[in-house]
Amino acid sequence: MSTQSELAASFQALHVKGDPVILYNIWDAGSAKAVAEAGGKAIATGSAPVAMANGFSDGQALSMEFALANAERIVGAVDLPVTLDFEGGYSEDPKTCGANFAKALTTGVVGFNFEDQVVGGSGLHPVEDQVARLRAARDACDASGVAAFINARTDVFLKAYAAKADVTPEMLDEALARADAYAGAGASGFFAPGLMDLGMIEALCAKCTLPVNIIALPGAPSNQELAKVGVARISYGPVPYRKLYGQLTEHAKAVFDGS
């Protein structure tokens, strides 16, 4: 078995501009093993599928203790880097947030998604507040001796995607400003879920100093197109779980209908 530090270094090295690592998000140890057997180079949880698979809604409705116990089982099931969707770090207070990251690292994970939306509220955290939380998270990782990959997520575009609103140049400018601030606070990557326009993705990749992560939501550019414009990481979020949930529902319906 690889050490946590070795896995962290391997995971960092997978983020190559133009040759993106593909993360087919999972929710438990069984789904992690399936993705590993299919050829995955790393394993990524998704907060939504983990929550939904256990009867909860997304947005930290699942307790941190449950999420970390689940992550520990996943780490134990595969000899691959595992990155945890840690949502908002389960605290708005930087000190507590840092302590939560330190606790999460004891599960063996080597990466995190960390979002800037106000979980359970509305809008995004002010940049300076998110920077303080990111610095605390980075300090906790550094103190642990594990060079964990912190994927700083902005919800600038996802809010527009959910509302079926147009993405504007001003949104791109805000995202780039946040990316610069997050890089300065110790982020390892920049995650822009909900950004679907290939031209804007290309502009983000060209101007952002961090490896860019795009989510392959329905209607998104193909993985090949994303690679060509400089994306370094492609994830699938809740898509795998929702597909399998739909298949399970259809199969069960066929059995109950006698077909």
C-alpha positions as CSV (number, residue, x, y, z in Angstrom):
1,M,0.0,0.0,0.0
2,S,1.2,3.5,-0.8
3,T,1.7,6.0,2.0
4,Q,-0.6,9.0,2.3
5,S,2.3,11.4,1.3
6,E,3.0,9.3,-1.8
7,L,-0.6,9.3,-2.7
8,A,-0.8,13.1,-2.2
9,A,2.2,13.6,-4.5
10,S,0.7,11.2,-7.1
11,F,-2.6,13.1,-7.0
12,Q,-0.9,16.5,-7.5
13,A,1.0,15.2,-10.5
14,L,-2.2,14.1,-12.2
15,H,-3.3,17.7,-12.7
16,V,-1.9,18.6,-16.1
17,K,-3.2,21.4,-18.2
18,G,-4.4,19.9,-21.5
19,D,-4.2,16.4,-20.2
20,P,-6.9,16.4,-17.5
21,V,-7.3,13.8,-14.8
22,I,-10.8,12.3,-15.0
23,L,-12.7,11.9,-11.7
24,Y,-15.8,9.8,-11.9
25,N,-17.3,10.7,-8.6
26,I,-18.4,8.0,-6.1
27,W,-20.2,7.7,-2.8
28,D,-19.0,4.7,-0.9
29,A,-16.4,2.0,-0.8
30,G,-18.2,-0.3,-3.2
31,S,-18.6,2.4,-5.9
32,A,-14.9,3.4,-5.3
33,K,-13.7,-0.1,-6.0
34,A,-15.8,-0.2,-9.2
35,V,-14.3,3.0,-10.5
36,A,-10.8,1.8,-9.5
37,E,-11.4,-1.5,-11.4
38,A,-12.6,0.4,-14.4
39,G,-9.2,2.2,-14.6
40,G,-9.6,5.3,-12.5
41,K,-6.4,7.0,-11.5
42,A,-7.9,8.7,-8.5
43,I,-11.1,8.5,-6.5
44,A,-13.3,11.5,-5.7
45,T,-16.4,11.6,-3.5
46,G,-19.2,13.9,-4.3
47,S,-21.1,15.5,-1.5
48,A,-24.5,15.2,-3.3
49,P,-24.2,11.5,-4.1
50,V,-22.8,10.6,-0.6
51,A,-25.8,12.4,0.9
52,M,-28.4,11.1,-1.4
53,A,-27.1,7.5,-1.1
54,N,-27.7,7.8,2.6
55,G,-31.1,9.5,2.6
56,F,-29.9,13.1,3.1
57,S,-30.0,16.2,1.0
58,D,-26.8,18.0,-0.1
59,G,-25.4,20.9,1.8
60,Q,-23.9,19.4,5.0
61,A,-27.1,17.8,6.0
62,L,-24.9,14.7,6.5
63,S,-22.9,15.0,9.6
64,M,-19.2,15.6,9.4
65,E,-18.6,12.4,11.5
66,F,-20.5,10.3,9.0
67,A,-18.8,11.9,6.0
68,L,-15.4,11.2,7.5
69,A,-16.2,7.6,8.5
70,N,-17.4,7.1,4.9
71,A,-14.2,8.6,3.5
72,E,-12.1,6.3,5.7
73,R,-13.9,3.3,4.4
74,I,-13.3,4.5,0.9
75,V,-9.6,5.0,1.5
76,G,-9.3,1.5,2.9
77,A,-11.0,0.0,-0.1
78,V,-8.6,1.3,-2.8
79,D,-4.8,2.0,-3.2
80,L,-5.5,5.2,-5.1
81,P,-5.5,8.9,-4.1
82,V,-8.8,9.8,-2.6
83,T,-10.1,13.4,-2.6
84,L,-13.0,14.4,-0.3
85,D,-15.8,16.8,-1.2
86,F,-15.7,18.7,2.1
87,E,-18.3,21.2,1.1
88,G,-17.9,24.3,3.3
89,G,-15.6,22.6,5.8
90,Y,-18.5,22.3,8.2
91,S,-17.7,25.7,9.7
92,E,-17.6,29.4,8.8
93,D,-15.0,30.1,11.5
94,P,-11.5,29.8,10.1
95,K,-10.0,28.2,13.2
96,T,-12.7,25.5,13.4
97,C,-12.5,25.0,9.7
98,G,-8.8,24.3,10.0
99,A,-9.4,21.9,12.8
100,N,-11.9,20.1,10.6
101,F,-9.5,19.7,7.8
102,A,-6.9,18.3,10.2
103,K,-9.4,15.8,11.4
104,A,-10.3,14.9,7.8
105,L,-6.7,14.1,6.9
106,T,-6.6,11.4,9.6
107,T,-8.9,9.4,7.3
108,G,-6.2,9.1,4.7
109,V,-7.6,11.4,2.1
110,V,-5.2,13.5,0.1
111,G,-7.4,16.2,-1.4
112,F,-10.4,18.3,-0.8
113,N,-13.1,20.3,-2.6
114,F,-13.8,23.4,-0.6
115,E,-16.6,25.7,-1.8
116,D,-17.2,29.4,-1.3
117,Q,-21.0,29.4,-1.3
118,V,-22.7,30.0,2.1
119,V,-23.9,26.5,2.9
120,G,-27.4,26.7,4.2
121,G,-27.7,30.3,3.3
122,S,-27.5,32.4,0.1
123,G,-24.8,33.9,-2.0
124,L,-21.1,33.5,-1.7
125,H,-18.7,34.3,1.2
126,P,-16.9,37.6,0.8
127,V,-13.5,36.9,-0.7
128,E,-11.6,38.0,2.4
129,D,-13.6,35.6,4.6
130,Q,-13.1,32.7,2.2
131,V,-9.4,33.5,2.0
132,A,-9.1,33.3,5.8
133,R,-10.8,29.9,5.8
134,L,-8.6,28.7,3.0
135,R,-5.4,29.8,4.8
136,A,-6.6,27.9,7.9
137,A,-7.2,24.8,5.8
138,R,-3.8,25.1,4.1
139,D,-2.0,25.6,7.5
140,A,-3.8,22.5,8.8
141,C,-2.6,20.4,5.9
142,D,0.9,21.7,6.1
143,A,1.1,21.0,9.8
144,S,0.0,17.5,9.2
145,G,2.9,16.9,6.9
146,V,0.5,15.9,4.0
147,A,0.7,18.1,0.9
148,A,-3.1,17.8,0.4
149,F,-4.6,19.2,-2.8
150,I,-7.2,21.8,-1.9
151,N,-9.5,22.4,-4.9
152,A,-11.0,25.8,-4.2
153,R,-14.5,25.9,-5.7
154,T,-16.4,29.0,-6.6
155,D,-20.1,28.9,-7.1
156,V,-20.3,32.0,-9.3
157,F,-21.3,29.9,-12.3
158,L,-23.2,27.2,-10.6
159,K,-25.7,29.7,-9.1
160,A,-26.4,30.9,-12.7
161,Y,-26.6,27.4,-14.0
162,A,-29.2,26.4,-11.4
163,A,-31.2,29.5,-12.2
164,K,-30.9,28.9,-15.9
165,A,-29.4,32.4,-16.2
166,D,-26.8,33.6,-18.7
167,V,-23.2,33.6,-17.7
168,T,-21.8,37.1,-18.2
169,P,-18.2,38.4,-18.6
170,E,-18.6,40.0,-15.2
171,M,-19.0,36.6,-13.7
172,L,-15.8,35.4,-15.4
173,D,-14.0,38.5,-14.0
174,E,-15.3,37.7,-10.5
175,A,-14.2,34.1,-10.8
176,L,-10.7,35.1,-11.9
177,A,-10.4,37.6,-9.0
178,R,-11.5,34.8,-6.6
179,A,-9.0,32.4,-8.2
180,D,-6.1,34.8,-7.7
181,A,-7.1,35.4,-4.1
182,Y,-7.5,31.7,-3.4
183,A,-4.2,30.9,-5.0
184,G,-2.6,33.4,-2.7
185,A,-4.2,31.7,0.3
186,G,-2.7,28.3,-0.6
187,A,-5.3,26.7,-2.9
188,S,-3.9,24.0,-5.2
189,G,-6.6,24.1,-7.9
190,F,-9.6,26.1,-9.0
191,F,-13.0,24.5,-9.5
192,A,-15.7,26.3,-11.6
193,P,-18.8,24.1,-11.6
194,G,-21.6,25.2,-13.9
195,L,-19.4,26.9,-16.4
196,M,-20.4,25.4,-19.7
197,D,-19.3,27.9,-22.4
198,L,-16.1,26.6,-24.0
199,G,-14.8,30.1,-24.9
200,M,-15.1,31.2,-21.3
201,I,-13.6,28.0,-20.0
202,E,-10.6,28.6,-22.4
203,A,-10.3,32.2,-21.0
204,L,-10.4,30.9,-17.5
205,C,-7.7,28.3,-18.1
206,A,-5.5,30.9,-19.9
207,K,-5.7,33.5,-17.1
208,C,-5.9,31.3,-14.0
209,T,-2.6,30.4,-12.3
210,L,-4.2,27.3,-10.8
211,P,-5.2,24.0,-12.5
212,V,-8.8,24.4,-13.6
213,N,-11.5,21.8,-12.8
214,I,-14.7,21.7,-14.9
215,I,-17.7,19.4,-14.1
216,A,-19.1,17.3,-16.9
217,L,-22.7,18.2,-16.4
218,P,-25.3,17.3,-19.2
219,G,-24.7,19.7,-22.0
220,A,-21.1,20.5,-21.1
221,P,-18.3,20.4,-23.8
222,S,-16.8,17.0,-24.4
223,N,-13.8,15.9,-22.4
224,Q,-11.7,16.2,-25.6
225,E,-12.8,19.8,-26.1
226,L,-12.1,20.6,-22.4
227,A,-8.6,19.1,-22.7
228,K,-7.9,21.2,-25.8
229,V,-8.6,24.5,-24.0
230,G,-6.4,23.7,-21.1
231,V,-8.6,22.1,-18.4
232,A,-6.5,20.0,-15.9
233,R,-9.3,18.1,-14.1
234,I,-12.7,16.9,-15.2
235,S,-15.2,15.6,-12.6
236,Y,-18.7,14.2,-12.8
237,G,-20.3,15.3,-9.5
238,P,-23.8,13.7,-9.0
239,V,-24.1,12.4,-12.6
240,P,-22.9,8.8,-12.0
241,Y,-25.2,8.4,-9.0
242,R,-28.2,9.8,-10.8
243,K,-27.7,7.6,-13.8
244,L,-27.4,4.5,-11.6
245,Y,-30.4,5.5,-9.5
246,G,-32.4,5.9,-12.7
247,Q,-31.3,2.4,-13.9
248,L,-32.2,0.9,-10.6
249,T,-35.6,2.5,-10.6
250,E,-36.3,1.2,-14.1
251,H,-35.1,-2.3,-13.4
252,A,-37.2,-2.5,-10.2
253,K,-40.2,-1.1,-12.0
254,A,-39.8,-3.8,-14.7
255,V,-39.7,-6.5,-12.1
256,F,-42.8,-5.2,-10.3
257,D,-44.7,-4.8,-13.5
258,G,-43.8,-8.4,-14.4
259,S,-42.0,-7.6,-17.6
